[in-house]
Amino acid sequence: LLPAEAEALVRALQGTELRDAGGQGWLRQHECVEKLNMHAILSASAGQEQLLTELLVSYTKIPVLIGELISVEIWKHKIFPVLCRLEDFKPRSTFPIYVVLHHEASIINLLETVFFYKEICESAEDSILDLIDYCHRKLTLLAARSASGQTATPTELHPEDLASPSSMQAVLVPPQELRKQAETMEFEISLKALSVLRFITDQVESLPLSALTRMLNTHNLPCLLVQLVEHCPWSCQEAGKLKKFENGAWHVVPPEDQVKMTKLDGQVWLALLNLLLSPECQRKYHFDGFNKSQLLKLRAFLTDVLIDQLPNLVELQRFLSHLAVTEPAPPKKDLVLEQVPVIWDHILKKNAGKWEAIAKHQVKRVFSPTEEELKLQAHRWAQTYSLDMMEALAPNKPRCGACGMEAAKRCSRCRNEWYCTRACQVQHWQKHKVACNLMA
């Protein structure tokens, strides 16, 4: 994007109503978010993301993005299940619903890219409390599923669900299948939330007092992070092989790399370092019997091999050794008034008792487009997800739509699907035909 284009997109960002999710105005917002998201990733890889950061701060758009993130999260939990239950809901295409589900992934991905910067974190202002609550919800779900053995497995998880919707995978899938895709997407969204939380903990010295209290006392994030270290949701055993989730896909880990720290492991340890070693956090955190016993579990994971990869963990090891033989003083209760997050409660109160009415309105007005409307929207999506942009973002070579092998040939009609041979293209045509007709 040119600087003027990026500025226009940032200025166009604004809050939307829950009732309008999936509508024309909402879709324009989604396109802005998607373009900024792709621009942020490409700029970050080139080390040139300063412009976007300045624009988001100057126009105070971080609170807007956080509001939209929580709005689509509520839509997913309150309205989407009602939609799937409605008997008269038989859409020509479920792809417009998929776009709404995908919106949450787009926003959290954009926030993950920009929250590395202190000024972004500070510009969130009071909405940082809502973002902390959001991250806590995602990580609690991740830890709970992992502890109960429901970790996403390589066979269940399809990382392409978070990739470009231009693939049109969700064009004609039934609502039940769409629910499965939403659950699949939730896993990677939770991992992005972990990264965002770690970036927030990097700025503990400049966070509002209420944010620190919320992380340490209201949500007890140190103990939640211990659960993630213990159960490690991003690794699993399959057919006797260790697999780890990294860069949007599951990979078999060779024996020599099994003790190697992944980026996700690093995010958890860095967040723990930030929360436990900061003097301000140590003054506020209550090291009671339960919290102390949970934190001391970390000592079993602090091996020499791990510390060699992240030397800062030596300080955490010393702290835990000291904690094991001392009784820290309870925190002083010096906070009388505490700020609370408002976005989640505001949206719930505003729409309480209206979930079914909103779902029926959206079935009638938003998610039942005519063939012509669907075609027009498909063209807009194709322009948003330009091929050059998507190829620059893709970490791997394109794969054949039929057999999954590396592909060098593209459908000449829609230019959106890849094939390794003509035979694969012919074999896949019946599945690809609907999407091709829309995109061509």
N, C-alpha and C positions, 0 to 999 in steps of 0.2 A: 504494500500500500504506500502511496505517496503521503507525505506529512499532512497535506490538506484533506486527503481521503480519510486518514486515520482520525483527524480532528472532527470531521463531519460525523463519522460513525460513533465516536465517543459522545459527542454532543447529543446525538439522537437517542442515546440510552435513557429510558425512563421507566418508572414503575408501571405495572399493569395489574388489572383486577383479575382475581381468580376465575371469575365467570368468563373472561375474554380469552382464556388459554386456548391456543389453537386457531383463533380468529385471524383476520387479515392484519390488523394492527399488531397483534402479538407476534405473528410470523415475521413482520418487518423487524421487530426487536430481536427475534431469534437469529435472523440473518446478520444483523449488526454484531451480535455476540459471537457468532460463528466466524465471521470475517476477522474480528479482533482477536479471537482465540488463535486462528491460524497465523495471523500476523505476529502475535506475541511469541509463538513457538519458533517461527522462522527468525525473528529478531533476536530472541534469546540465544539461539544456536549460533548466530553471527555476532553476539555480544553488542547488539545495538538497540536494546529494549528501553533505553532511557527516555525516548520521546513518548512512547505509550504510557510509561509510568507517570511522566509529568502531566500528560493530558488527563489521565484518570484522577490525579490529585487535584489539578487546577479546577476541573469541572465537578469535583466531589461526587464521582460516580461509583466509588467503592460501596457506600451504603445502599445505592440503588441495586447493584449487582447482588449484594447479600440479601436484600429484600426479595429479589426475583428468585434467588436460590431457594429460600425458605418457602416462597409461594408455590413453586413447582413441586417441592417436597410434600407440602400439604395436599396439593392436587393428587399426587401419586398415592397418598395414603387414604384420602377421604373420598375422592371422586372417581378415580380410576377403577377401584373395586366395584363401585355402584354401576359404572358403565358396562363392565364385563357381565354383570348380573341381569341387565335389562333385556327382557325377552324380545323387544322390538328393535334391538340394536343389531342390524345386519348390514354393516357398511360395505360399500363397493371396494373400498381400500382401507386397511388399518394403518397405512403409512402416516397419515396426519397425526394419529395418536402416538405413534413411535417417535415423531419429531418432538412432541411435548415431553415424553419420557427422556429423550436424548438431551433436552435443554438443560437439565440438571447437570449432566456430565460435562456439557460445554462450559457452563459457568464455573464449576469447581475446577476445571482444567485451566481456565483463564486465571482464576484466583491463585492457583498453585504456581503459575508462571510468574505472576507479578508480586506475590506476597513476600518474595525474597527481600524486597526493599523496605527499609525502615519507614520511609515516608508514606508508603502504601498502607502499612499497618496502622500508622498514626492517623491517616486520613479516614480510616473506618469509623473513628470517633465512637459514639455509643453503640453503634451496630456491631462492634467487635464482640460484645457480650452475646449477641444472637449467633454470631459465627462460631464462637466457642461452644455454645449449646449445640449447634448443628454438628460440629466435629465430634462432640461427646456422644451424641445419638448414634452417629455412624460407627464410631469405634466400639461402643458398647455392643451394638448389633454384631459387628465383626468378631469381637471376643466371645460373645455368647454362642454364636454359631460354631466357632472353632472349638470351644470347650465342650460342646455337646456333639462333636463329631460331624457337623454339617458344613465343614469347609468346602468351598467351591473346588471341584476337582477338574483336572484337565479335560475330561470328557464332557463335563457340564458347561464349562465356561468357553464362550466364543468371543475372543477379544474384538473381533470385527464388529460386534454390536455397538462398540463405542467409536467405530471408525466412521467414515463418511456415509451419511444416509443416501448418497448418490447410488450406492450399490442396490438400493430399493429392495433389500431383503425382506422387509416387512409388508410388502405390497398387499398380499392376499392371505396372510396368516390369520387363523382364528384368534379371537380375544384370549383364549386360554394359553395359546402359544405366546402371545404378546406378554402375558403375565410372567411367563418363564423368562422371556428376554429381559423384562424389567428386573427380575430377581438377579439375573446374571449381571446386568449392568451395575446393580447395587454394590457388588463386590469391588469393582474397580473404582467406583465413586468413593467408597470407604477408604481405599488406599490413597486416593488423592486428598481426602480429608485429613489423613494422617500427616501428609506432607505440609498441608496448610497449617495444621496445629503446631507442627515443629517450627515453622517460620514465625508463628505468633510467639512461641516460647523463646525464640531468639531475642525478642524485644521486651523481656520481662521488666527491664529497668524503666522503660518508657510507657508501659501499659497503665491504664487507669487502675486505681486501687481496687475497684469492684471486679475488674477482669481477673486480677490475681487471686482474689478471694474466691471467685467463681471456679477457677481452675483447680485450686488447691483444696478448698473446703466443701464447696457445694457439690462438685463433681468428683473430687478425689482422683484427679487425673494420674498422679504417680502410681497409684495401685492399679488403675486401668491399664497403664503402659506395662506394668509388671505382667499382667495377664497376657498381653500381646507377645512379650518376650517368651513367656512360658509355653504358649500354644502355637505361636508362629503360623497364622492363617495362610501365609503366602508360600508355604511349603507343604508337601504331602508325599506319601509313599504310594507308588502304583506299580504293581507287578515286580516288586522287589527293587524298584529304582526310585531314587530321590528326585522329585521334581520341584522346581521353584518358579514362582511367578515374577517375571521381570520384563520391563518394557512392553507391557500389554500382552504377554503370552507366557505359557508354561513351557519350561525347558528342562530336559533331563540334565542333572548335574553329574559330571564325571567324578569318580572317587577322589581325585586329587583336589577338586574344588569344593568339596562338601563342607569344609570348615571356613570357606571364604564368605565374608560378610556381604550381603546384598545391600542395595540402596535402601530398601525398606527396613532392613535390620538397623542400618545406620540412622534412619530417621527416628526410630524409637529410642535408641541409645542417646542420641543428641538431645531429644526432648527431655529425657530423664536427667541428663547432665544439667540442662538449663533450669529445670524445676527444682532439683535437689541441691545444687551447689551454689545457687544465687543466695547471697546473705538475706535479701529481702524475703525470698521464698522460705528460707529456713526459719525466719522469725514468725511467719504466718502459718506454716504447716503444723498440724497437730500430730506429733510422733507418738500416738498412743500405742497400746499393746498390739492391736490388729494391724495398723499401718506399718509399725516397725517389723512385725513378723513377715508381712508381705514384701517389704523392701529388701529384707535380708535374704529372700529367695534369689535375688539377683547375683549374689556371691557365687552361686554354683555355675552361672553362665559366664562369669568374668575370667575366662581362661587366658593363658599367656598368648595363645594364638589370636584370640579376639583383641587383646590389648595391643598386640603388635600392629594390628590393622587400624586401630583407633586409639592412639597413645593417650588421648585425654581421659580415657576410662581409668587410668591409674588413679586420678583424683577421686573418681567415684568409688573405686575399690578402697581407698584410704578412708573416705567418709563412711562407708558401710562398716568397715572394721571398727571405727570409732563409735558408730551408732550401736554396734552389738554389745559394747561394754559400758555404755552410758545411758542415762535417762534424761533426754532433752527436756528443758522446761516447757510447760504448755504455753501456747501462744497467748499474747495479751489481747484481750477483747477490746480493742480500741475503736472498732468500727460500729457506729450507732446506726447510721443511715447507709443502706446499700442500694446501689443502682441495680435495676433488673432489666433483662431483655424484654423488648415490647413487640417485636415484629410478629413472632409466632402467635402470641396471645391475641394481638390485634386482628390478625387474619382469621383465627378461630372464632373469636367473638362476633366478628362482622358477618361470618357465613354460617354460624351455628344454626342447625336445623334446616339448612337450605341445600345440603349436599345432593339429595336426589333431584331437587328442582334444577340445580345447576347442571347435573349430569344429563337430564332430559333436554334442557336447553341446548347443551353442546352437541348431543346426538342429532338434534333437529337442525341446528344452525351452523355447526362447525364441522362435525365429523361424518357428515353424509354429503360430500361434494358431488356435483354432477361430473360426468366424463370430461366435459370441457374445462370445468374449474380445476379438476385434477391435472389435466394436461398443462394448463397455464402454470399451476404451482410447480409441477415437475420441471418445467423450463426454468423457473426462478431458482429452484434448488440446484439445477445443473450449472447455472451461472454462479451461484454462491460457492459451490464446490468445484471450482475450475480444475481441470485436469492437471495443469502445470503445478498449481498449488498443492494438490493432493499428492502428486509424485514427489514433490520436494519434502513433504511431511512424512511420507511412508518410510519406515526404517528398513524395510526389506523389499526385495524385488516382487513385482506383482505375481499373483498365483492364478492358475487356471480355475475358472468357475466350475468346471466339471470334475477334474481329477485332483486339483490342489497342487500340481507340479508348478515349477517356475514357468511363467508365460511371457512371450515376447510379442504376441499378436493381440489386437484389440478388435472388438466388434465395430465394423466400419459404419454401422448405422447409428448407434447411440454413443459410441466411443467410451462406454463406461464399464464394460465387462471384458475380462482378459481370457485368452485361451492359448494352450500350447500347440494345438494342432487343429486342423479343419474338422477332423473327426469328432473331437471334443465339443467343438462349437455346435455341430449338427446334433449331437447327443443331448446338449444342454438347452436347445432352442425352446422346447415346450415350457421349461421353467423360466427362461429368460424373456420370453415373448412379451408378456404383459408389461414388464419394466421397460423393455426396449421400445414398445409402442408409445409409452408415456414420455420417454426421454428423447426420442428421436425428433 
